[in-house]
Amino acid sequence: MRVPFGSVKRELVDCGEDVRAAVARVIESGWFVLGQEVEGFEAEFSAYLGGSPVVGVGSGTEAIHLALVAGGVEQGDYVVTVPNTAVPTVSAISAAGATPLLVDIDAASFTMDPDRLRELVAAQKPRLGRRLKAVVPVHLYGQCADMDPIMDIAREFELVVVEDAAQASGGEYKGRKAGTMGDFGAFSFYPSKNLGCYGDGGAVVARSSDGAQQIRMLRNYGQERRYYHEVKGFNSRLDEIQAGILRAKLKRLDTWNERRRRIVAIYQEMIGNSLVRRPVCMDYAVHAWHLYVIRHPRRDVLAAALAKRGVATLIHYPVPVHLQGAYRDLGLREGAYPVAEAAASEVLSLPMFPQLTESEVEYVCRQIDASE
Ligand SMILES: Cc1ncc(COP(=O)(O)O)c(C=O)c1O
């Protein structure tokens, strides 16, 4: 048996008819940038998230970038995030002109450790003052960071909060949707995401209508109305075709996330290999299970054995941010973030997408046990 990591082809069996209709609708309308589809998607995603305003942008990276700029982050500022994230989280901080400050993660949730955040902010605030401007917790693998203590620290030290909800469409924290707790929430619609389009796309959900209006200007050259530019902006718009596709897929997001949970239940129950540590779903979370990530002390050996048996796996992520060549200038060495570094050396993502069959998941479990 061959078990792929993901499959857009199989997804199309579920939603292909609606997706093709959406694409045809846009092409025939002759209107491709900032029109009815983007407006429609923004309204529908806003309703899905509980009513906060949503603005469609060019990608998840851009969603974080524009949210930071709208939150007042400027050249020379500092923004706190975690080392074990997709590098684009940090690319967005750099794009806003800020320097990333990193805090280690909680060993169970793999998300920002609020105690480490408090330590760092309490130590750095007296030195950096208002230049310590924002914090970007990452809802990694589809599970929210522990937002209550993070929000308390942010309020106490006057930090803007931008949730990186790129991997967490449909996830929840204590009954609230991922992305809706901070000043801004940033979503990615990269094709493999729980809610993915067929190209690049992203969205910002804003706590306030003023914040949403800022993002609307920033994504469109800074103009409030055509040819009247209020702020220095960018070109970062969700396009009409992608928005039409997202409208077709948003209707299915909850059903698809439910299927992900069914797949997780099988993995959690059936994997018997004693060297494997299974992921933990925190009490506070409805996990969106973008990725199902196990830990194994000899991860590379296990990945190779699974590849031989036809099971595709990936590593999210093999190198933490502070050990990436691009961030050498942060001057951080191996050992700086022990929890994130240990995770990077042991994590392995198993096949996870809503259309995986139960027999495929069971096959993956058997192969994991056979390679003990
Ligand atoms: C955690 C996280 N943040 C940010 C991004 C960036 O999103 P995009 O690829 O849409 O720019 C991604 C996805 O790649 C991600 O997984």
The ligand as an SDF file (V2000), in Angstrom:
LIG
                    3D

 16 16  0  0  0  0  0  0  0  0999 V2000
    2.6720   28.5330   11.3300 C   0  0  0  0  0  0  0  0  0  0  0  0
    2.6890   29.1980    9.9960 C   0  0  0  0  0  0  0  0  0  0  0  0
    2.8280   30.5320    9.9260 N   0  0  0  0  0  0  0  0  0  0  0  0
    2.8380   31.1730    8.7410 C   0  0  0  0  0  0  0  0  0  0  0  0
    2.7220   30.4920    7.5550 C   0  0  0  0  0  0  0  0  0  0  0  0
    2.7950   31.2590    6.2690 C   0  0  0  0  0  0  0  0  0  0  0  0
    1.6700   31.1070    5.4690 O   0  0  0  0  0  0  0  0  0  0  0  0
    1.7740   31.2640    3.8640 P   0  0  0  0  0  0  0  0  0  0  0  0
    2.4950   30.0840    3.3470 O   0  0  0  0  0  0  0  0  0  0  0  0
    0.3480   31.3100    3.4290 O   0  0  0  0  0  0  0  0  0  0  0  0
    2.4790   32.5410    3.6060 O   0  0  0  0  0  0  0  0  0  0  0  0
    2.5760   29.1100    7.5730 C   0  0  0  0  0  0  0  0  0  0  0  0
    2.4150   28.3050    6.3490 C   0  0  0  0  0  0  0  0  0  0  0  0
    3.2710   28.0810    5.5820 O   0  0  0  0  0  0  0  0  0  0  0  0
    2.5720   28.4410    8.8170 C   0  0  0  0  0  0  0  0  0  0  0  0
    2.4440   27.1060    8.8900 O   0  0  0  0  0  0  0  0  0  0  0  0
  1  2  1  0
  2  3  1  0
  2 15  2  0
  3  4  2  0
  4  5  1  0
  5  6  1  0
  5 12  2  0
  6  7  1  0
  7  8  1  0
  8  9  2  0
  8 10  1  0
  8 11  1  0
 12 13  1  0
 12 15  1  0
 13 14  2  0
 15 16  1  0
M  END
$$$$
